[in-house]
């Protein structure tokens, strides 16, 4: 690469990374778009989980999302029928009654029996895939990343082709600047080459009880949303891979995919937008922070 071209690419990155103010961000709400929310580490059954879910209800009045990705640690503690009621069915009753579907991944605090809980839509599987519009979703079990699951993932990603979005979601983040656990580097060694080879666009994870957006890594966008019920205040140690983050209240994400753009917001329990932006899907993806 020539020096002139290197400076051109650096300049282009700086232009793309400079966006409008947060108060100028708007979801397009296109008729054929895919709209969803993401939550992680939410299953506490305490007041903060209820307040966060109530804020999701409020946000849905203006941003009518159809489904929710649950990124693991869906239930802390016991897994009796009363626990499922207290820690999931009751907090999210308004959304469930409105027909909003939840698609869950298993976290380290989850029990394998959650696979059979109908509202989690796992259909008895530790890992599974589904499609909404022009988006393929792949739920993985990051607790047990064995050869069988890796083989399944490669076949699923290959079969999805290259025309649509590919989004993976699971519990343990491959990249993280959080203080408690940090990145799951062993898992990264297994998954990242597959993600790169088959063109995964976006990855959502939980586990760390903070919100963090990572700068693109090998063309892939990583989000950690692990503070929808639990919170580790001041648990984020921002690093050179942190694009943005928030660690002082519970949060969830709202996402709209319209054609080749992914619009996103991270929203706090009180309704404050703590991050927002647009990801442009192309050969070399680029994110514009709003």
C-alpha positions in Angstrom: 0.0 0.0 0.0 1.4 3.4 -1.0 1.8 6.1 1.6 -0.7 8.3 -0.2 -3.4 5.5 -0.2 -2.7 4.9 3.5 -3.4 8.5 4.4 -6.5 8.4 2.2 -7.9 5.4 4.0 -7.2 7.0 7.4 -8.9 10.1 6.3 -11.9 8.1 5.1 -12.2 6.4 8.4 -12.2 9.7 10.2 -15.0 11.0 8.0 -17.0 7.9 8.6 -16.4 7.9 12.3 -17.7 11.4 12.7 -21.5 11.6 12.9 -24.4 13.8 13.9 -25.4 14.6 17.4 -27.4 12.0 19.3 -30.5 14.3 19.2 -30.4 14.1 15.4 -30.6 10.3 15.3 -33.8 8.8 14.1 -34.9 5.3 13.2 -36.3 5.2 9.6 -39.2 2.8 10.6 -39.4 1.5 7.1 -42.3 -0.8 6.3 -40.1 -3.8 5.3 -37.4 -3.4 8.0 -36.4 -5.8 10.7 -36.9 -4.3 14.2 -35.8 -5.9 17.5 -34.4 -5.3 21.0 -31.6 -6.9 22.8 -31.2 -7.6 26.5 -28.7 -9.5 28.5 -28.1 -10.8 32.1 -31.6 -9.7 32.9 -33.1 -12.6 34.9 -33.0 -11.2 38.4 -36.7 -10.6 39.1 -35.9 -7.5 41.1 -37.1 -3.9 40.8 -34.5 -2.9 38.3 -35.5 -5.6 35.8 -39.1 -4.5 36.0 -38.2 -0.9 35.5 -36.0 -1.8 32.5 -38.8 -3.8 31.0 -41.3 -1.0 31.6 -38.9 1.4 29.7 -38.9 -1.2 26.8 -42.7 -0.9 26.8 -42.5 2.8 26.6 -39.9 2.8 23.8 -42.0 0.3 21.8 -44.8 2.9 21.5 -42.6 4.8 19.1 -40.4 2.0 18.0 -42.6 -1.0 17.5 -40.1 -3.9 17.6 -41.3 -7.4 16.9 -38.9 -9.6 18.9 -36.1 -9.6 21.5 -32.7 -11.3 21.5 -31.9 -12.5 25.1 -28.2 -12.9 25.4 -28.0 -15.3 28.3 -28.2 -15.4 32.1 -31.9 -15.3 31.5 -32.6 -16.6 35.0 -30.4 -16.2 38.1 -30.7 -18.7 40.9 -33.5 -21.2 40.9 -35.3 -22.6 37.8 -38.6 -23.7 39.2 -41.9 -22.7 37.6 -42.2 -19.8 40.0 -38.7 -18.6 39.0 -39.6 -18.5 35.3 -42.7 -16.5 36.3 -40.9 -14.1 38.6 -37.8 -13.5 36.6 -39.2 -13.6 33.0 -42.9 -14.0 32.5 -44.0 -11.3 34.9 -41.4 -8.6 34.0 -42.0 -9.0 30.3 -45.8 -9.7 30.5 -46.8 -6.6 28.5 -44.4 -7.4 25.7 -45.4 -11.1 25.7 -49.1 -10.2 25.7 -48.5 -7.9 22.7 -47.1 -10.9 20.7 -43.4 -9.9 21.0 -41.2 -13.0 20.7 -38.1 -13.7 22.7 -35.2 -15.7 21.3 -32.8 -16.8 24.0 -29.2 -17.9 24.2 -27.8 -19.7 27.2 -25.5 -18.0 29.7 -23.3 -19.4 32.4 -26.0 -18.9 35.1 -28.7 -20.6 33.0 -29.9 -24.2 33.2 -30.1 -26.4 30.2 -33.8 -26.9 30.9 -34.4 -23.4 29.6 -34.2 -24.9 26.1 -37.6 -26.3 26.6 -39.3 -23.2 27.9 -41.6 -22.2 25.1 -41.4 -18.4 25.4 -37.6 -18.6 24.8 -38.2 -20.1 21.4 -35.2 -22.4 21.6 -37.3 -25.5 20.7 -35.1 -27.8 22.8 -31.8 -26.8 21.1 -28.7 -25.3 22.7 -28.0 -23.5 19.4 -30.3 -22.7 16.5 -30.9 -20.2 13.7 -33.8 -18.3 12.3 -34.5 -15.7 9.6 -36.4 -12.4 9.7 -36.6 -10.5 6.5 -33.1 -10.0 5.1 -31.4 -11.0 8.3 -30.1 -14.5 9.4 -29.8 -14.9 13.2 -27.6 -17.6 14.8 -28.0 -18.3 18.5 -24.9 -20.0 19.9 -24.1 -21.8 23.2 -20.9 -20.2 24.2 -20.7 -22.4 27.4 -19.9 -25.5 25.3 -18.3 -24.6 22.0 -17.6 -28.2 20.8 -16.7 -29.4 17.3 -20.3 -30.4 16.6 -21.5 -26.9 17.2 -18.7 -25.3 15.2 -19.4 -27.6 12.2 -23.1 -26.8 12.5 -22.3 -23.0 12.5 -20.1 -23.2 9.4 -22.7 -25.1 7.5 -25.5 -22.6 8.6 -23.4 -19.6 7.7 -22.4 -21.0 4.3 -26.0 -21.9 3.5 -27.1 -18.4 4.3 -25.2 -17.1 1.3 -23.9 -13.5 1.0 -26.9 -11.4 0.1 -28.4 -11.1 3.6 -27.2 -9.8 7.0 -25.7 -12.4 9.3 -26.0 -11.8 13.1 -24.6 -14.1 15.8 -25.7 -13.8 19.4 -24.4 -15.6 22.5 -23.3 -15.0 26.1 -19.6 -14.5 26.4 -18.1 -11.5 24.5 -15.1 -12.1 22.2 -14.0 -8.5 22.7 -14.5 -6.6 26.0 -12.9 -3.8 28.0 -14.9 -4.7 31.1 -13.0 -5.1 34.4 -14.6 -8.3 35.7 -14.1 -10.9 33.0 -12.6 -9.3 29.9 -12.7 -11.0 26.5 -13.3 -14.7 26.0 -10.0 -15.1 24.0 -10.2 -18.9 23.8 -13.7 -18.6 22.3 -12.4 -15.9 19.9 -9.8 -18.2 18.5 -12.5 -20.7 17.6 -15.2 -18.3 16.3 -13.6 -15.3 14.8 -12.0 -17.2 11.8 -15.4 -18.6 11.0 -17.1 -15.2 11.4 -14.6 -13.6 9.0 -14.7 -16.5 6.5 -18.4 -16.5 6.1 -19.1 -12.8 6.4 -20.8 -12.3 9.8 -21.7 -8.6 10.1 -22.7 -8.1 13.8 -22.2 -10.0 17.1 -24.2 -9.4 20.3 -23.1 -10.8 23.7 -23.7 -10.3 27.4 -21.9 -11.6 30.5 -20.3 -8.3 31.4 -22.8 -6.2 33.3 -22.2 -3.1 31.2 -22.9 -1.8 27.8 -20.0 -1.6 25.3 -19.7 -1.1 21.6 -16.4 -2.2 20.2 -14.6 -0.6 17.3 -14.9 -2.9 14.2 -12.6 -6.0 14.4 -11.7 -7.5 11.1 -14.9 -5.9 9.6 -17.2 -7.2 12.3 -19.2 -5.1 14.8 -19.4 -6.4 18.4 -21.8 -5.2 21.1 -21.9 -6.2 24.7 -25.3 -5.8 26.4 -25.1 -7.4 29.8 -26.8 -4.8 32.0 -30.5 -5.3 31.5 -31.0 -6.7 35.0 -27.6 -6.9 36.6 -25.2 -3.9 36.7 -21.6 -3.6 37.6 -21.3 0.1 38.2 -18.0 1.6 36.9 -17.2 -1.9 35.6 -16.0 -0.6 32.2 -12.3 0.1 31.7 -12.4 1.9 28.4 -9.6 0.8 26.1 -8.4 1.5 22.6 -11.0 -0.9 21.2 -13.9 0.8 22.9 -16.1 2.9 20.6 -18.6 3.8 23.3 -19.8 2.4 26.6 -22.1 2.9 29.6 -21.8 1.4 33.1 -23.9 3.5 35.5 -27.4 2.1 34.9 -29.3 -0.8 33.3 -29.7 -0.7 29.6 -31.1 -2.5 26.5 -30.7 -2.0 22.8 -33.1 -1.2 20.0 -32.1 -2.2 16.5 -33.6 -1.6 13.0 -32.2 -3.2 9.9 -33.4 -1.5 6.7 -31.8 -2.8 3.5 -28.0 -2.4 4.0 -28.2 -0.2 7.1 -28.4 -1.2 10.7 -29.6 1.6 13.0 -29.1 1.1 16.7 -29.7 2.8 20.1 -28.6 1.8 23.6 -31.2 3.1 26.1 -31.0 3.3 29.8 -33.7 2.3 32.4 -34.7 6.0 32.6 -35.0 6.4 28.9 -31.7 8.1 28.3 -30.1 7.3 24.9 -26.5 6.4 25.8 -25.3 5.4 22.3 -26.7 5.4 18.8 -25.5 5.0 15.3 -25.7 3.4 11.9 -23.8 0.5 10.4 -23.5 0.3 6.7 -23.3 -3.2 5.3 -20.8 -3.5 2.4 -17.7 -5.4 1.5 -15.8 -3.3 4.1 -18.4 -2.4 6.6 -18.4 1.0 8.2 -20.2 2.5 11.2 -21.2 6.1 11.6 -21.6 7.2 15.2 -24.5 9.5 15.6 
